[in-house]
Amino acid sequence: MIFIRSPSPAPRPASLAVQWGYSAGNLGKSVVWNSFESMMLFFLVSMAGFDAMTAGLILAAALLWDAAFDLIVACWSDRRGHANELAALVIVGAPLCGVGFWLIFILQGSWAIAAAIIICRIGYSLCDVGHNTLLLRVARAPGAAARVSGLRLLFSAAGVALLALVSGSSLSLTALAMQRQSLAAGALGGGLLYVTTLLLSLLATRHLPVSVDDPPRRVSARPLSVCWRNPPFRRLLLLIAIQASFVPIFQRALPFYGQAVRADAGWAGPALLTLTLAQSLALPGWMAIARRRPSRTIAIMAYAMAIIGMAGLTIASIGTAGTIMIAIFGVGLAGMNLAIWALLTETVHRELSGAADGEATPVGLFLAVLKSAAALGNLLWASVVALGVDRSSGAIVADWPLLPLSATLLPLLGCCAALLLLRNEM
């Protein structure tokens, strides 16, 4: 007698409550991540007494440590093979990151601040592997990847909006001591938000099964090489490396850009708010398009929008035209971020399900490449800032053309490279 094994039924989608609860974790994560991306270099140089290159090296080293830690923790988690391992990572990492984030802004002395940065990034790594791998469980059903990625990005945008309000109001204060005190109060709130929202994510996803229904076909002694030898996954890693290296430079540049071009570092707050509002308003549209178009198409459209925004801002940086270009860039950011996380989920489910030893290793490798590329981008921007600092006063040189040009042309270059990669077949 011949037995024919029927295919596994399509997994049932997670409930809306689970999707929203899980995605809420991005609210706190966004505050911490975007603090490092948009204002940490400015804080270290302007308030904590670091020179630009030293600050850039510290932030780059923290990201590289973060990347290595992501990879180690992901492989360790998969090898242990416990279903609740991801929850343990978040439970340990959330308070570590939240407390470290607050300490960065209240400690005095360069070594103490550098240690707080490392503590914060270690905690963030633990949570990042745990929370992002849970995405594979929440978005198991067909078509769920773009929807859940969109919800995550909505919460991320809300976190950036909170950061924009706090940083904008803090940097608008006249006295340096008042600016730092205000930022420290905001960091305390951001750390508490980080812990609370991530614990909410765990609560919402506590009953979800692992992302792979069947056991692996074979156990590989080298799970990283299994991931790397997969061409679609390797191209995805190249795409996120390009994006993370160049595209966030504009966001990192905002306080320096405002100080150099407008003599007002506080301009970074309204600019970041404009960027965030544009992302928030655009996300429902991108999510609607995602129901009818593949993630690759969304990424192509998004990079094209970002190119228009950065090219326009290079030409017209002041007034209403500049604000419109920042908003167009924000629309592109929303689409590319939705697409990249949807592509990760789809690629892992389609290409690596059963081929790797677990669900955390591909996500850990993806995060390691993202953060390593972000470290290089941090160093690149720190080098630009170092060239524009007056060595005698430590102040940014006003009307220095290379700084605003680098802030827009480097992201423009990254978007063009990513677009070429996608058009050559993702």
N, C-alpha and C positions, 0 to 999 in steps of 0.2 A: 504494500500500500504506500502510496506517495502522499506525503503531507506537504501542503503548500502553506508557508508562513504568511499570514496576511500582514500588510504593512501597518505600522503603528498609526493609530488615529492621530489627527492633528491635535496638538495640545490646546486645551481650553484657555482663552485669554484671561489674564488676571483681572480682577474686578477693578472698577474705577477707584474705589477707596484704596486698594493696594497700590495702584499706579500713582495716585496723588500723594499718598503717604510716603512711598518710596522716593518720589521725585522731590519732595520737600527737603530731603537731605542736601540737595544742591543749593538751597538758600544759604545755609551756614558755610558750606564749602566755597561758595562763590565769594563771600565776604573775605575769607582768608586768602584764597588764590588770587583774587583781583587786587587785594592790598599789596601783595608781592609784585603783581604784574604792572600796577599803575602808579604806585606812590612810594614803595619801599626804598627804591634807589634814591629818590628825592629826600625822603626822611633821613636816610643814613648820611647823605652828603650835606644837607642843609641844616639838620638839627642835631645829629648824633656825632658830628665831627669827623667822619670818615672822608678820605679823598675818593674821587670818583672811581678810580681803578681798583682800589682796595675794596670798596663797597660792591663793585661789580664782581670781583673775584669771590667775595663771600657769598653773594647770592647765587653765582654760578656753581660754586662748590656745594652749596646746600641743595641745589637742584640735581647735581650729579650724584650726590649721596642719596637723595630722594629716589633717583632713577634706579640706582643699584639696589637700594632697599626694596623698591617695588618688585623687582625681579626675584630677589631672594625670598621675600615673603610669599609671593605668588607660587613659586616652585615648592616651597616648604608646605604651604597650605594644601596644594594638590597632592603632594606625596603622603601627607598625613591622612587625607581622604575623608575627614569628618564633615558631615553635612553642616554642622553649626560652626565650622572654623571661621567663616566670614564674619559672623556675629562677634566672635571673640576678638578678631582684629579691630573691629569698630569700638568695642567696649573698652579696650586698652588704649587705642589711639586717640579717641575723641577728647578725653580730659587732658591728655598729654599735649595735644595740639592747641586746645583752647587756652590752657594756662601759659604755654610757651608764647603764644601770640600776644597775650596781654603783657608778659614780661619784656618783650622786645621794646615796648614803648615806655616802660617805667624804670628800667634798669639804667644805671650810669656806667660808663666805661666800655671801651670797645670790645674787650674779651667777653664781658658779661652779655653784651648784646649779641655778639656772634654765637655764644653758647645757646642763648634763648632761641635764635633763629634755627639752629640745628635741632633743638628739642621740638620746636614747632613743626619742622619739616618731617622729623621722624614720626610724630603722631599723625601728621597729614598723610604720610605714605601708608601707614597701617590702615587708616580709614579709606584711603583712595582705592587700594586694592580690594578691600572688602565691599565697599559701596558700589564701585563700578562693576565688579563681577556679579553683584546681585542684579544688575541690568539684564544679564543673560537669562535669569530666572523670571524676571517680571515680563520681559518681551519675548517669550517663547512662541507665542501664537503668530501665525502668518500675518504680516502687515503691522505688527505691534511695535516694531523697532523704531520707526519714524515717529509714531504717536508718543511713545514713552520718552524718546529723546527730546521731542518738542516740549513735553511737560517739564522735563528736567531743565531745559533752557529757559522756560518761563520763570521758574524759581531762581535760576542763576541770574536772570535779568533783574529780578526783584532784589537780590543780594547786591548787585552792582549799583542799583539805584540807592540803596541804603548807604553804601560806601561813598557814592558821589555826594550825597547830602552831608555826611559827616566830614569827609575830607574837604569839600568846598567851604563849609562853614569854618572849619578849623584853620585852613590855610588863609582865610580872609582876615583872621585876627592879626592885629598889628605886632604884638609882642611875641617873640619866639617861644618864651616860656609858656605863654597862654596857648599857643598853637600845639605845643607838645602835650600839655595837660589835657587839652580837648581831644587830641588823638588817643591818649591813654584811656580816657573814659569811653571813647568809641570802641577801642580794642577790647575793653572788658565786656561791653555788650556784644561785640562780634564773637568773642570766645564762648560766651554763654549760648549765643544763638547756634554756634557750630555744634556744641555738645547736644543741645536740645533737639535740633532737627535731625541729626544723625541717629539719635536714639529713637526718634519717631519713625525713621525709615526701617530700623530693625523691627520695631513693633508691628509695622504694617506688613512686613514680608516674612514674619516668623514661621508661617505655615506653608510657604512655597517649597515645592520639590526642587532638586538640583536641575540644572538646565539640560542635561543629557538623559534621555529616558532609558537607553540601553547602556550596558556596561561597555567600556572601550573594547575594540576588537583585539587590541594587543597593548601591552604595557611597554612604552618606550623608555629606555634608560636615558634618552636625550630628548626630552620634550621640547626644548628650545630649538633644536635643529629641525624637529618635525614642523614647528611653526615657520621657521625661516625658509625651509625648502618649499613651502607652499607659495607659488607665484602670486596669486591674488592677495594673500596676506602680506607678502613682502612688498608689493606695490602700495598697499595701504600704509605700511610703515614709512615708506618713502614720502607719501603724500603728507602724513602728519608731521614728519620731520621738516618738510619745507614750510608747512603752515606755521608750526610752532616756532620756527627760527625767525621768521620775518614778519608775519602778520601782526603779532601783538606789540611790535615796536612802537606803533602809533599810540597805543594806550599807555605804554611805559613813558612815552615822551611828554604826555599832557602837561604835568606841572612845569617841566623845563621849557616846553614850547610856550606856555603861557607867560613864564617869567622872561624869556628871551624876546618874544615877539610883542607881548602886550604889557610887559612889566608887572604881571600879576599872576603869581603861581596859583591863586585861588580860582582862576579861570578854568582850571582842570575839573573842578566840581561840576559846573554847568555843562562843560563839554562832555564829560563822562555821562552825565544825566541825559543829554541829547542822544548820545550813542546808545544808551540803555533803553530809552523810550522807543527809539527806532527799532531796536531788536525786538522789544516786547510787542509792538504793534505789528511787526512783520511776521512773527512766529506763527500766528493762526493761519496766515496766508500760505506760508511754507508748508505747514502741516496739511492744509487742504490740497496743495499741489502734490504732496507726498502720497496721497491716496491714489493718484493717477499716474505718477511718473516715478521712475526708479531713483534711488538715492544718488547715483552717479550724475544723472541729469540735473538734479537739484544742486549738487556741488558745482557743476559747470556754470549754471545760472548765477549762483551765489558769488563765485570768484569773479565773474564778469561784472556784477554789481559793485563789488569791492574795488575793482580796477577803476571803474568810473568815478567812484567816490574819492579815491586817493589821487587820481589824475586831476580831478576838478579842484581838490583842496590844494594841490601843488600850485595851480594857476591862480585860484581865488581863495585866499586863506582868511580874509577878514569880512565881517558883515554877514548879511543874510545868505549870500552865496556860500560862504564858508560853513555856516550852520547846516545848510541843505546838503552839502557834500559830506559832512560828518554823519548826517542822518542816512544818506545813501550807503555809506560805508557800513553803518550799523545794520542796515537791511541785509547787506551781503554777509556780515558776520553771523547773523542769525541763521541764514541758510547754510553756510559752510559748516557751522558747528552742529546743526541738526543732522546734516548729511554725513559728517565724519563719524559720529557715534552710531548712526543707523548702519553705515557701512561696516563698522566694527562688529556690531551684533549680527548682521546678515552674513558676513564673511566667516565668523567663527561658527555659526550654526550650519552654514552650507559647506564650508571647506574643511573645518577642523573637528567637527563632531565625530567622536570615536577615534580620531587619529592622534589626538594628544591625550595626556594622562588626566586632564581635568579641565575645569573651566577657568581657573584663576591664571594659569600660565600664559595663555594668549593675551589676556587683559594686562597682566603684569609687564609683558614684553612691549605691548602698545604704549603703556604709561611710561616705561623706561625710555623708549625712543622719544616720546613727546617731551619729557622733562630734560633729557640730554640736549635736545634741539633748543628748548627754551633757555637752557644754560648758555649755549653758544650765542643765542640772541641777546641775552642779558650782557654778556661780555662785549658783543658788538656795539650795543647802545652805550654801555659804560665808556668804551673807547671814544665814541663820538662826544659824549659829555665831557670827558677829560680834556679833549682838545679845545672845548669851549669854555673852560673855567679859568678865570683870572687867578694865577698862582699866588699872587700877593694877598688878594682879598678873599679868595675862595668862592667868589660870586660868579654866576653865569654871565658871560659877555653878552650884552644887549645887541640886537640887530646883527648877530653872527649868522651868516646865511646857511652854513653847512648844517646847523642843528635842525631848523625847520625843514630843510630839503631832505635830510636823512630821515626825518620822522615820517615823511609821506612816500618818498621814493623807495625806501627799503621794503615796506609792506607791499607797495605796487609791484616790485620785482618778485616778491614771494608769490603773490597771487598769479602773476603771469606764468611763473614756473609751474605752479600747481595746475593751472588751466591747461598748459601744454601736456603735462603728464596725463591728465584725465582724457584729453582729446586723443592721445595716442593709445587709448584703450585701458580702462581701469578694470 
